[in-house]
Amino acid sequence: MSLAQPTICVAKAMSLNATFTMEELLEGQKGLGNGKAPCWDGITLEFIVEFWDVLKDLLLSIANKVCQQWDMPISWKQGLVKLIPNKKLY
């Protein structure tokens, strides 16, 4: 049995600590579905796309700050759960 831990090359390790690029931020936005809000605030993908020119620099700055400082607002860690009754049970 080997106790050796898996490792990655230095270049790959350094890339994990790099800041986000605008292209990566755009790619992340594509992962959202239309009509879906990634947070409880209700801001949807359509809103983000519509106001992308205004929001892009702010969103990139926030993403990089949170990643570099490993700290995010407590509200980002909260969520809402909505129970939807199963009509088949009634």
C-alpha positions as CSV (number, residue, x, y, z in Angstrom):
1,M,0.0,0.0,0.0
2,S,1.4,3.4,-1.1
3,L,1.0,6.4,1.1
4,A,2.2,8.8,-1.6
5,Q,-0.2,11.7,-2.2
6,P,-1.2,12.7,-5.7
7,T,0.5,15.8,-6.9
8,I,0.1,18.3,-9.7
9,C,2.8,20.2,-11.6
10,V,3.9,23.7,-10.5
11,A,2.3,25.4,-13.5
12,K,-1.1,23.8,-12.8
13,A,-0.8,24.7,-9.1
14,M,0.0,28.3,-10.0
15,S,-2.9,28.5,-12.4
16,L,-5.3,27.6,-9.6
17,N,-4.2,30.7,-7.7
18,A,-4.6,33.0,-10.7
19,T,-7.3,35.6,-10.9
20,F,-10.4,35.1,-13.0
21,T,-10.5,36.3,-16.5
22,M,-13.4,38.0,-18.2
23,E,-13.7,34.9,-20.4
24,E,-14.1,32.6,-17.4
25,L,-16.7,34.9,-15.9
26,L,-18.7,34.8,-19.1
27,E,-18.4,31.0,-19.2
28,G,-19.7,30.8,-15.7
29,Q,-22.7,33.0,-16.7
30,K,-23.5,30.5,-19.5
31,G,-24.0,27.8,-16.8
32,L,-27.1,29.6,-15.6
33,G,-30.5,28.7,-17.1
34,N,-32.8,31.3,-18.5
35,G,-35.3,32.5,-15.9
36,K,-33.1,31.2,-13.1
37,A,-31.6,33.3,-10.4
38,P,-28.4,32.1,-8.8
39,C,-29.2,33.9,-5.5
40,W,-32.2,34.8,-3.4
41,D,-32.1,38.4,-4.8
42,G,-33.9,37.2,-7.9
43,I,-31.4,38.6,-10.4
44,T,-31.7,36.4,-13.5
45,L,-29.4,35.5,-16.3
46,E,-31.5,37.7,-18.6
47,F,-30.8,40.7,-16.3
48,I,-27.1,40.0,-16.2
49,V,-26.9,39.7,-20.0
50,E,-29.0,42.9,-20.6
51,F,-26.7,44.9,-18.3
52,W,-23.5,43.1,-19.0
53,D,-21.6,46.2,-20.2
54,V,-22.4,47.9,-16.9
55,L,-21.9,44.9,-14.6
56,K,-19.0,43.0,-16.0
57,D,-16.1,44.9,-14.4
58,L,-17.9,44.9,-11.0
59,L,-18.7,41.2,-11.2
60,L,-15.1,40.3,-12.2
61,S,-13.7,42.5,-9.3
62,I,-16.0,40.8,-6.8
63,A,-15.2,37.3,-8.0
64,N,-11.5,37.9,-7.7
65,K,-11.7,39.6,-4.4
66,V,-13.7,36.8,-2.9
67,C,-11.4,34.2,-4.3
68,Q,-8.2,36.0,-3.2
69,Q,-9.4,36.7,0.3
70,W,-11.4,33.5,0.9
71,D,-14.2,35.5,2.3
72,M,-17.7,36.2,1.1
73,P,-20.7,38.0,2.5
74,I,-22.8,35.8,4.8
75,S,-25.8,36.4,2.5
76,W,-24.0,34.3,-0.2
77,K,-24.1,31.4,2.1
78,Q,-27.8,31.6,2.8
79,G,-30.6,30.2,0.7
80,L,-34.3,29.6,0.5
81,V,-35.9,26.3,0.2
82,K,-39.4,26.2,-1.3
83,L,-41.5,23.1,-0.6
84,I,-43.6,22.1,-3.6
85,P,-46.4,19.7,-2.7
86,N,-46.6,16.4,-4.7
87,K,-50.2,16.3,-5.9
88,K,-50.0,12.6,-6.6
89,L,-50.0,12.0,-2.8
90,Y,-53.5,13.7,-2.3
